[in-house]
Amino acid sequence: MSGDFGQEWDRERTGSADQQMGMRLNDAPAGPLAPDGSGEFASTPAQKKAAAGTLETELEPNTLKAAKHADAATNTAQKSFAGWDTAAGLKKVADTWDQQVKTLMGRLAAEKNALRGASGLFVRNDTGLGDQLRASQSKLNTL
């Protein structure tokens, strides 16, 4: 097995030595902005706004509705088993469920707020950097 590694390492080392190295100052490689490397953001501000709207108008209300439905069914079952160990088990399950729903609702709200803030953050960041670059005086300007 170690011989296989040595042979592969030699091939890689030889291959990299054959590659021509260079630097271009007027271009940059495609960055991590988009999965396809196009240099464009993977989503637009409108898409972020639509996703936040879906979280607010569909996911949050439907999650609460499902949680209330489960609570009602569990409470009915718990009353039916009053005095049995099953009732105590159902109470524990209901408490765990309620905590998980609370956590999920917090996560949905955080994602919604992050989506709404992301576009503004990018614009403010770009504007701020542009202002800094325009305000700085380079010694290259006097050449």
GIGI-V48891 format. One record per pair of residues at least 24 apart in sequence whose C-alpha atoms are under 7 Angstrom apart, sorted by the first residue. I is the first residue (numbers start at 1). GAP is how many residues later the second one is. If there is no record, write none. Layout:
BEGIN
I|GAP + I|GAP
END
This chain:
BEGIN
45|74 + 48|67 + 48|68 + 49|66 + 49|67 + 52|60 + 52|63 + 52|64 + 55|53 + 55|57 + 60|45 + 60|48 + 67|34
END
